[in-house]
Amino acid sequence: MRIAIPLLWCAVLFVCTCTMSFKLLLQHFVIEFHWDADPNLSDLFRMNDVWLTSKLYLLQKIGHFSGFFILTLLLISAARHARSNPLTAIRKGVMLAAGYAVLTEVLQLYFGRDGRIIDMFIDGAGIALAARIAYRASRGQQAKSRQLRA
């Protein structure tokens, strides 16, 4: 059952990243998908469409960071409840979240959106922060366990 929550969050991320218009999703809750069977995959490497002055653009980047931060924490938690040791759970969570980050960016190209490698790095920053927090928390728990045993 623990995997249901990360899967649900993956579905939310998919809708947010692959719906035809993020602006329409935010303003009018319109979810619409259009399939492009032959996208230009080199668009992943475009860097000339960075609009740091656009509030919508910045909101999307904050969404990338926080969305994959949350996904990573959910995946780590699910792995911990599957009896993985803390470091293994963190590794599993990071690998699955990173794989999903790459997948969603590539899929955006097939759904008429702008998949970008820079977004993968933003996703990665959220993943890295979640892993760091989980690691620090696990170290704190291990220290408490050692104190209780002593």
mmCIF file of the C-alpha atoms, coordinates in Angstrom:
data_MODEL
# 
_entry.id   MODEL 
# 
loop_
_atom_site.group_PDB 
_atom_site.id 
_atom_site.type_symbol 
_atom_site.label_atom_id 
_atom_site.label_alt_id 
_atom_site.label_comp_id 
_atom_site.label_asym_id 
_atom_site.label_entity_id 
_atom_site.label_seq_id 
_atom_site.pdbx_PDB_ins_code 
_atom_site.Cartn_x 
_atom_site.Cartn_y 
_atom_site.Cartn_z 
_atom_site.occupancy 
_atom_site.B_iso_or_equiv 
_atom_site.pdbx_formal_charge 
_atom_site.auth_seq_id 
_atom_site.auth_comp_id 
_atom_site.auth_asym_id 
_atom_site.auth_atom_id 
_atom_site.pdbx_PDB_model_num 
ATOM 1   C CA . MET A 1 1   ? 0.000  0.000  0.000   1.00 0.00 ? 1   MET A CA 1 
ATOM 2   C CA . ARG A 1 2   ? 2.950  2.335  0.629   1.00 0.00 ? 2   ARG A CA 1 
ATOM 3   C CA . ILE A 1 3   ? 3.747  2.405  -3.093  1.00 0.00 ? 3   ILE A CA 1 
ATOM 4   C CA . ALA A 1 4   ? 0.254  3.739  -3.915  1.00 0.00 ? 4   ALA A CA 1 
ATOM 5   C CA . ILE A 1 5   ? 1.088  7.232  -2.655  1.00 0.00 ? 5   ILE A CA 1 
ATOM 6   C CA . PRO A 1 6   ? 4.286  7.622  -4.744  1.00 0.00 ? 6   PRO A CA 1 
ATOM 7   C CA . LEU A 1 7   ? 2.423  6.234  -7.774  1.00 0.00 ? 7   LEU A CA 1 
ATOM 8   C CA . LEU A 1 8   ? -0.370 8.745  -7.251  1.00 0.00 ? 8   LEU A CA 1 
ATOM 9   C CA . TRP A 1 9   ? 2.226  11.536 -7.005  1.00 0.00 ? 9   TRP A CA 1 
ATOM 10  C CA . CYS A 1 10  ? 3.807  10.262 -10.248 1.00 0.00 ? 10  CYS A CA 1 
ATOM 11  C CA . ALA A 1 11  ? 0.393  10.599 -11.885 1.00 0.00 ? 11  ALA A CA 1 
ATOM 12  C CA . VAL A 1 12  ? 0.098  14.191 -10.621 1.00 0.00 ? 12  VAL A CA 1 
ATOM 13  C CA . LEU A 1 13  ? 3.566  14.983 -11.981 1.00 0.00 ? 13  LEU A CA 1 
ATOM 14  C CA . PHE A 1 14  ? 2.677  13.362 -15.307 1.00 0.00 ? 14  PHE A CA 1 
ATOM 15  C CA . VAL A 1 15  ? -0.472 15.461 -15.671 1.00 0.00 ? 15  VAL A CA 1 
ATOM 16  C CA . CYS A 1 16  ? 1.367  18.658 -14.733 1.00 0.00 ? 16  CYS A CA 1 
ATOM 17  C CA . THR A 1 17  ? 4.267  17.999 -17.093 1.00 0.00 ? 17  THR A CA 1 
ATOM 18  C CA . CYS A 1 18  ? 2.500  16.455 -20.076 1.00 0.00 ? 18  CYS A CA 1 
ATOM 19  C CA . THR A 1 19  ? -0.839 18.273 -20.306 1.00 0.00 ? 19  THR A CA 1 
ATOM 20  C CA . MET A 1 20  ? -0.975 20.413 -23.433 1.00 0.00 ? 20  MET A CA 1 
ATOM 21  C CA . SER A 1 21  ? -0.950 23.752 -21.607 1.00 0.00 ? 21  SER A CA 1 
ATOM 22  C CA . PHE A 1 22  ? 0.330  24.267 -18.085 1.00 0.00 ? 22  PHE A CA 1 
ATOM 23  C CA . LYS A 1 23  ? -1.220 27.743 -18.110 1.00 0.00 ? 23  LYS A CA 1 
ATOM 24  C CA . LEU A 1 24  ? -4.680 26.342 -18.943 1.00 0.00 ? 24  LEU A CA 1 
ATOM 25  C CA . LEU A 1 25  ? -4.228 23.711 -16.249 1.00 0.00 ? 25  LEU A CA 1 
ATOM 26  C CA . LEU A 1 26  ? -3.495 26.374 -13.636 1.00 0.00 ? 26  LEU A CA 1 
ATOM 27  C CA . GLN A 1 27  ? -6.085 28.920 -14.700 1.00 0.00 ? 27  GLN A CA 1 
ATOM 28  C CA . HIS A 1 28  ? -8.998 26.742 -15.838 1.00 0.00 ? 28  HIS A CA 1 
ATOM 29  C CA . PHE A 1 29  ? -8.115 23.199 -14.694 1.00 0.00 ? 29  PHE A CA 1 
ATOM 30  C CA . VAL A 1 30  ? -8.009 22.046 -18.330 1.00 0.00 ? 30  VAL A CA 1 
ATOM 31  C CA . ILE A 1 31  ? -6.233 18.722 -18.772 1.00 0.00 ? 31  ILE A CA 1 
ATOM 32  C CA . GLU A 1 32  ? -5.676 17.908 -22.421 1.00 0.00 ? 32  GLU A CA 1 
ATOM 33  C CA . PHE A 1 33  ? -3.154 15.612 -24.086 1.00 0.00 ? 33  PHE A CA 1 
ATOM 34  C CA . HIS A 1 34  ? -1.968 15.691 -27.705 1.00 0.00 ? 34  HIS A CA 1 
ATOM 35  C CA . TRP A 1 35  ? 0.399  13.007 -29.003 1.00 0.00 ? 35  TRP A CA 1 
ATOM 36  C CA . ASP A 1 36  ? 3.228  13.920 -31.399 1.00 0.00 ? 36  ASP A CA 1 
ATOM 37  C CA . ALA A 1 37  ? 4.673  10.665 -32.743 1.00 0.00 ? 37  ALA A CA 1 
ATOM 38  C CA . ASP A 1 38  ? 7.730  12.380 -34.227 1.00 0.00 ? 38  ASP A CA 1 
ATOM 39  C CA . PRO A 1 39  ? 9.024  15.150 -31.945 1.00 0.00 ? 39  PRO A CA 1 
ATOM 40  C CA . ASN A 1 40  ? 12.322 16.939 -32.411 1.00 0.00 ? 40  ASN A CA 1 
ATOM 41  C CA . LEU A 1 41  ? 14.416 15.277 -29.697 1.00 0.00 ? 41  LEU A CA 1 
ATOM 42  C CA . SER A 1 42  ? 17.142 17.908 -30.055 1.00 0.00 ? 42  SER A CA 1 
ATOM 43  C CA . ASP A 1 43  ? 14.702 20.313 -28.358 1.00 0.00 ? 43  ASP A CA 1 
ATOM 44  C CA . LEU A 1 44  ? 15.826 18.717 -25.082 1.00 0.00 ? 44  LEU A CA 1 
ATOM 45  C CA . PHE A 1 45  ? 19.043 20.714 -25.442 1.00 0.00 ? 45  PHE A CA 1 
ATOM 46  C CA . ARG A 1 46  ? 17.492 24.100 -26.243 1.00 0.00 ? 46  ARG A CA 1 
ATOM 47  C CA . MET A 1 47  ? 18.585 26.818 -23.842 1.00 0.00 ? 47  MET A CA 1 
ATOM 48  C CA . ASN A 1 48  ? 17.312 29.948 -25.580 1.00 0.00 ? 48  ASN A CA 1 
ATOM 49  C CA . ASP A 1 49  ? 13.860 29.881 -23.999 1.00 0.00 ? 49  ASP A CA 1 
ATOM 50  C CA . VAL A 1 50  ? 14.783 30.614 -20.381 1.00 0.00 ? 50  VAL A CA 1 
ATOM 51  C CA . TRP A 1 51  ? 12.516 33.433 -19.156 1.00 0.00 ? 51  TRP A CA 1 
ATOM 52  C CA . LEU A 1 52  ? 13.572 34.346 -15.634 1.00 0.00 ? 52  LEU A CA 1 
ATOM 53  C CA . THR A 1 53  ? 11.281 37.383 -15.695 1.00 0.00 ? 53  THR A CA 1 
ATOM 54  C CA . SER A 1 54  ? 8.141  35.297 -16.330 1.00 0.00 ? 54  SER A CA 1 
ATOM 55  C CA . LYS A 1 55  ? 6.198  34.392 -13.184 1.00 0.00 ? 55  LYS A CA 1 
ATOM 56  C CA . LEU A 1 56  ? 4.679  31.356 -14.913 1.00 0.00 ? 56  LEU A CA 1 
ATOM 57  C CA . TYR A 1 57  ? 8.133  30.143 -15.974 1.00 0.00 ? 57  TYR A CA 1 
ATOM 58  C CA . LEU A 1 58  ? 9.483  30.527 -12.423 1.00 0.00 ? 58  LEU A CA 1 
ATOM 59  C CA . LEU A 1 59  ? 6.409  28.778 -11.015 1.00 0.00 ? 59  LEU A CA 1 
ATOM 60  C CA . GLN A 1 60  ? 7.052  25.850 -13.371 1.00 0.00 ? 60  GLN A CA 1 
ATOM 61  C CA . LYS A 1 61  ? 10.676 25.598 -12.220 1.00 0.00 ? 61  LYS A CA 1 
ATOM 62  C CA . ILE A 1 62  ? 9.633  25.729 -8.557  1.00 0.00 ? 62  ILE A CA 1 
ATOM 63  C CA . GLY A 1 63  ? 7.140  22.983 -9.418  1.00 0.00 ? 63  GLY A CA 1 
ATOM 64  C CA . HIS A 1 64  ? 9.885  20.859 -10.969 1.00 0.00 ? 64  HIS A CA 1 
ATOM 65  C CA . PHE A 1 65  ? 12.085 21.241 -7.885  1.00 0.00 ? 65  PHE A CA 1 
ATOM 66  C CA . SER A 1 66  ? 9.363  20.677 -5.299  1.00 0.00 ? 66  SER A CA 1 
ATOM 67  C CA . GLY A 1 67  ? 7.569  17.953 -7.272  1.00 0.00 ? 67  GLY A CA 1 
ATOM 68  C CA . PHE A 1 68  ? 10.641 15.753 -7.476  1.00 0.00 ? 68  PHE A CA 1 
ATOM 69  C CA . PHE A 1 69  ? 11.680 16.650 -3.918  1.00 0.00 ? 69  PHE A CA 1 
ATOM 70  C CA . ILE A 1 70  ? 8.328  15.283 -2.714  1.00 0.00 ? 70  ILE A CA 1 
ATOM 71  C CA . LEU A 1 71  ? 8.498  12.247 -5.021  1.00 0.00 ? 71  LEU A CA 1 
ATOM 72  C CA . THR A 1 72  ? 11.939 11.338 -3.699  1.00 0.00 ? 72  THR A CA 1 
ATOM 73  C CA . LEU A 1 73  ? 10.816 11.560 -0.071  1.00 0.00 ? 73  LEU A CA 1 
ATOM 74  C CA . LEU A 1 74  ? 7.759  9.413  -0.854  1.00 0.00 ? 74  LEU A CA 1 
ATOM 75  C CA . LEU A 1 75  ? 9.874  6.797  -2.639  1.00 0.00 ? 75  LEU A CA 1 
ATOM 76  C CA . ILE A 1 76  ? 12.439 6.704  0.175   1.00 0.00 ? 76  ILE A CA 1 
ATOM 77  C CA . SER A 1 77  ? 9.637  6.300  2.708   1.00 0.00 ? 77  SER A CA 1 
ATOM 78  C CA . ALA A 1 78  ? 8.096  3.462  0.675   1.00 0.00 ? 78  ALA A CA 1 
ATOM 79  C CA . ALA A 1 79  ? 11.480 1.736  0.431   1.00 0.00 ? 79  ALA A CA 1 
ATOM 80  C CA . ARG A 1 80  ? 12.038 2.106  4.185   1.00 0.00 ? 80  ARG A CA 1 
ATOM 81  C CA . HIS A 1 81  ? 8.686  0.484  4.891   1.00 0.00 ? 81  HIS A CA 1 
ATOM 82  C CA . ALA A 1 82  ? 9.721  -2.390 2.624   1.00 0.00 ? 82  ALA A CA 1 
ATOM 83  C CA . ARG A 1 83  ? 12.437 -3.127 5.206   1.00 0.00 ? 83  ARG A CA 1 
ATOM 84  C CA . SER A 1 84  ? 15.328 -1.615 3.262   1.00 0.00 ? 84  SER A CA 1 
ATOM 85  C CA . ASN A 1 85  ? 18.159 -0.195 5.319   1.00 0.00 ? 85  ASN A CA 1 
ATOM 86  C CA . PRO A 1 86  ? 18.295 3.629  5.252   1.00 0.00 ? 86  PRO A CA 1 
ATOM 87  C CA . LEU A 1 87  ? 21.074 3.992  2.671   1.00 0.00 ? 87  LEU A CA 1 
ATOM 88  C CA . THR A 1 88  ? 19.526 1.416  0.352   1.00 0.00 ? 88  THR A CA 1 
ATOM 89  C CA . ALA A 1 89  ? 16.156 3.157  0.660   1.00 0.00 ? 89  ALA A CA 1 
ATOM 90  C CA . ILE A 1 90  ? 17.747 6.504  -0.205  1.00 0.00 ? 90  ILE A CA 1 
ATOM 91  C CA . ARG A 1 91  ? 19.544 4.998  -3.208  1.00 0.00 ? 91  ARG A CA 1 
ATOM 92  C CA . LYS A 1 92  ? 16.335 3.380  -4.458  1.00 0.00 ? 92  LYS A CA 1 
ATOM 93  C CA . GLY A 1 93  ? 14.374 6.591  -4.011  1.00 0.00 ? 93  GLY A CA 1 
ATOM 94  C CA . VAL A 1 94  ? 16.995 8.690  -5.796  1.00 0.00 ? 94  VAL A CA 1 
ATOM 95  C CA . MET A 1 95  ? 17.362 6.272  -8.703  1.00 0.00 ? 95  MET A CA 1 
ATOM 96  C CA . LEU A 1 96  ? 13.614 5.913  -9.255  1.00 0.00 ? 96  LEU A CA 1 
ATOM 97  C CA . ALA A 1 97  ? 12.976 9.658  -8.967  1.00 0.00 ? 97  ALA A CA 1 
ATOM 98  C CA . ALA A 1 98  ? 15.858 10.494 -11.319 1.00 0.00 ? 98  ALA A CA 1 
ATOM 99  C CA . GLY A 1 99  ? 14.632 7.946  -13.838 1.00 0.00 ? 99  GLY A CA 1 
ATOM 100 C CA . TYR A 1 100 ? 11.144 9.424  -13.690 1.00 0.00 ? 100 TYR A CA 1 
ATOM 101 C CA . ALA A 1 101 ? 12.560 12.944 -14.089 1.00 0.00 ? 101 ALA A CA 1 
ATOM 102 C CA . VAL A 1 102 ? 14.320 11.942 -17.304 1.00 0.00 ? 102 VAL A CA 1 
ATOM 103 C CA . LEU A 1 103 ? 11.256 10.042 -18.524 1.00 0.00 ? 103 LEU A CA 1 
ATOM 104 C CA . THR A 1 104 ? 8.867  12.966 -17.985 1.00 0.00 ? 104 THR A CA 1 
ATOM 105 C CA . GLU A 1 105 ? 11.177 15.415 -19.757 1.00 0.00 ? 105 GLU A CA 1 
ATOM 106 C CA . VAL A 1 106 ? 11.451 13.146 -22.791 1.00 0.00 ? 106 VAL A CA 1 
ATOM 107 C CA . LEU A 1 107 ? 7.705  12.432 -22.734 1.00 0.00 ? 107 LEU A CA 1 
ATOM 108 C CA . GLN A 1 108 ? 6.940  16.156 -22.767 1.00 0.00 ? 108 GLN A CA 1 
ATOM 109 C CA . LEU A 1 109 ? 8.334  16.309 -26.291 1.00 0.00 ? 109 LEU A CA 1 
ATOM 110 C CA . TYR A 1 110 ? 5.830  13.651 -27.378 1.00 0.00 ? 110 TYR A CA 1 
ATOM 111 C CA . PHE A 1 111 ? 2.977  15.593 -25.784 1.00 0.00 ? 111 PHE A CA 1 
ATOM 112 C CA . GLY A 1 112 ? 3.742  18.910 -27.476 1.00 0.00 ? 112 GLY A CA 1 
ATOM 113 C CA . ARG A 1 113 ? 5.428  20.409 -24.427 1.00 0.00 ? 113 ARG A CA 1 
ATOM 114 C CA . ASP A 1 114 ? 8.944  21.740 -23.944 1.00 0.00 ? 114 ASP A CA 1 
ATOM 115 C CA . GLY A 1 115 ? 11.064 18.984 -22.435 1.00 0.00 ? 115 GLY A CA 1 
ATOM 116 C CA . ARG A 1 116 ? 14.420 20.471 -21.478 1.00 0.00 ? 116 ARG A CA 1 
ATOM 117 C CA . ILE A 1 117 ? 17.612 19.069 -20.034 1.00 0.00 ? 117 ILE A CA 1 
ATOM 118 C CA . ILE A 1 118 ? 17.823 22.091 -17.733 1.00 0.00 ? 118 ILE A CA 1 
ATOM 119 C CA . ASP A 1 119 ? 14.581 20.899 -16.134 1.00 0.00 ? 119 ASP A CA 1 
ATOM 120 C CA . MET A 1 120 ? 16.250 17.548 -15.458 1.00 0.00 ? 120 MET A CA 1 
ATOM 121 C CA . PHE A 1 121 ? 18.909 19.431 -13.492 1.00 0.00 ? 121 PHE A CA 1 
ATOM 122 C CA . ILE A 1 122 ? 16.231 21.343 -11.570 1.00 0.00 ? 122 ILE A CA 1 
ATOM 123 C CA . ASP A 1 123 ? 14.461 18.038 -10.846 1.00 0.00 ? 123 ASP A CA 1 
ATOM 124 C CA . GLY A 1 124 ? 17.838 16.644 -9.784  1.00 0.00 ? 124 GLY A CA 1 
ATOM 125 C CA . ALA A 1 125 ? 18.349 19.497 -7.331  1.00 0.00 ? 125 ALA A CA 1 
ATOM 126 C CA . GLY A 1 126 ? 15.034 18.648 -5.654  1.00 0.00 ? 126 GLY A CA 1 
ATOM 127 C CA . ILE A 1 127 ? 15.996 14.968 -5.607  1.00 0.00 ? 127 ILE A CA 1 
ATOM 128 C CA . ALA A 1 128 ? 19.416 15.757 -4.114  1.00 0.00 ? 128 ALA A CA 1 
ATOM 129 C CA . LEU A 1 129 ? 17.949 17.932 -1.358  1.00 0.00 ? 129 LEU A CA 1 
ATOM 130 C CA . ALA A 1 130 ? 15.425 15.230 -0.436  1.00 0.00 ? 130 ALA A CA 1 
ATOM 131 C CA . ALA A 1 131 ? 18.204 12.617 -0.343  1.00 0.00 ? 131 ALA A CA 1 
ATOM 132 C CA . ARG A 1 132 ? 20.360 14.874 1.828   1.00 0.00 ? 132 ARG A CA 1 
ATOM 133 C CA . ILE A 1 133 ? 17.536 15.452 4.294   1.00 0.00 ? 133 ILE A CA 1 
ATOM 134 C CA . ALA A 1 134 ? 16.708 11.725 4.393   1.00 0.00 ? 134 ALA A CA 1 
ATOM 135 C CA . TYR A 1 135 ? 20.373 10.884 4.937   1.00 0.00 ? 135 TYR A CA 1 
ATOM 136 C CA . ARG A 1 136 ? 20.712 13.390 7.781   1.00 0.00 ? 136 ARG A CA 1 
ATOM 137 C CA . ALA A 1 137 ? 17.511 12.080 9.363   1.00 0.00 ? 137 ALA A CA 1 
ATOM 138 C CA . SER A 1 138 ? 18.726 8.475  9.133   1.00 0.00 ? 138 SER A CA 1 
ATOM 139 C CA . ARG A 1 139 ? 22.055 9.441  10.712  1.00 0.00 ? 139 ARG A CA 1 
ATOM 140 C CA . GLY A 1 140 ? 20.162 11.096 13.560  1.00 0.00 ? 140 GLY A CA 1 
ATOM 141 C CA . GLN A 1 141 ? 18.061 7.966  14.086  1.00 0.00 ? 141 GLN A CA 1 
ATOM 142 C CA . GLN A 1 142 ? 21.175 5.777  14.092  1.00 0.00 ? 142 GLN A CA 1 
ATOM 143 C CA . ALA A 1 143 ? 22.822 8.020  16.688  1.00 0.00 ? 143 ALA A CA 1 
ATOM 144 C CA . LYS A 1 144 ? 19.729 7.821  18.917  1.00 0.00 ? 144 LYS A CA 1 
ATOM 145 C CA . SER A 1 145 ? 19.680 4.019  18.584  1.00 0.00 ? 145 SER A CA 1 
ATOM 146 C CA . ARG A 1 146 ? 23.339 3.819  19.620  1.00 0.00 ? 146 ARG A CA 1 
ATOM 147 C CA . GLN A 1 147 ? 22.682 6.050  22.639  1.00 0.00 ? 147 GLN A CA 1 
ATOM 148 C CA . LEU A 1 148 ? 19.760 3.897  23.735  1.00 0.00 ? 148 LEU A CA 1 
ATOM 149 C CA . ARG A 1 149 ? 21.867 0.734  23.477  1.00 0.00 ? 149 ARG A CA 1 
ATOM 150 C CA . ALA A 1 150 ? 24.738 2.223  25.487  1.00 0.00 ? 150 ALA A CA 1 
# 
